[in-house]
């Protein structure tokens, strides 16, 4: 298992380009199964989870070409459903939670699909009910093979209906949308997720011939069509990586410019970092984070302690809560971090406490961070990356710390961040990958 060796305390400087959005990629790649024509996608991140999903598509018989390092074309004109019975499918599908979004497209085109219990980050309960309930309302039936731990899903034909989503789930909404675009009749989805990733999926499907109205809202209306055609699509920059780099720059007293951004799709992310005291110069398609000696967390208007909490879009994304938490450790002031959506995502704070941070873990969902205001540097230690986002938060802590840190299990970081060590070295970081 690979590790990162990090010598901290080095200010970084330069420009960096955010990769394509991981969470968008997992939806968009599954949507290529909805047509037998070629679909070309650019700005695809070269990360572990995306490579695993592309391998699953190849196993299903999808023709995959790579005309450029960040561009793939897919043509699903000869799907082999027997691949579902193979050990390769069961093994690979369990390693990536995004495999659940194969269900909607396969049901829409082939009336059946299979799914082993998917993997992904261990950040708390991530139930499948929202996916299954939505697809059942469209006419699918589910059975579970307890010996093989595989779901079997079939339909005699999907039919449009009214669906009230019981949870604002991005992947759940994506799955139901991909199934509904080729269902008979009209489908209305209320309480739908409306994250930029979901908006991108709907726009791509419309370019393929789907009829989706209400994009960007929580009420989607879909008129089913008989077939979809090929298209070209460019993915958004990854907003989570943008937020990670903002936190990195402030925490390490660096001067960094993040380029080639879609600023409107960042939502309230810049505002939350400004509440944490981070200075930013925002251009048309870039963000410059200048050197800061110190940064101070704001308070509420009545002087009470700032609370940062996650929420579905257009609220603050849960994927950046770990970054905000680690950023607060060297700020002036205190903040309450309230991770509402996942109950295990704060359990990495024990590593930060070992590094010298002042954090009170109130319960699985809340942590109070008392900023050190750089009176004391964090110290380098050996630690393990528990999931993608906590792993990068620990990496940011290590880059700001005094001394040497070792981060084990960095495969978790590789699942979501492309060549992160090489890109950080280009900014002046002292980081090496060790087997």
PyMOL commands that set and color helices and strands:
alter all, ss='L'
color gray80, all
select helices_A, chain A and resi 22-34+48-59+81-85+87-93+97-110+129-137+170-180+196-207+239-251+263-266+269-275+318-328+349-354+388-400+411-414+420-425
alter helices_A, ss='H'
color red, helices_A
select strands_A, chain A and resi 3-7+13-17+38-42+63-68+71-75+112-116+140-145+150-155+162-164+186-190+211-213+219-223+231-234+255-259+281-282+287-289+306-309+334-338+358-363+366-370+382-384+404-408+430-434
alter strands_A, ss='S'
color yellow, strands_A
deselect
rebuild
show_as cartoon
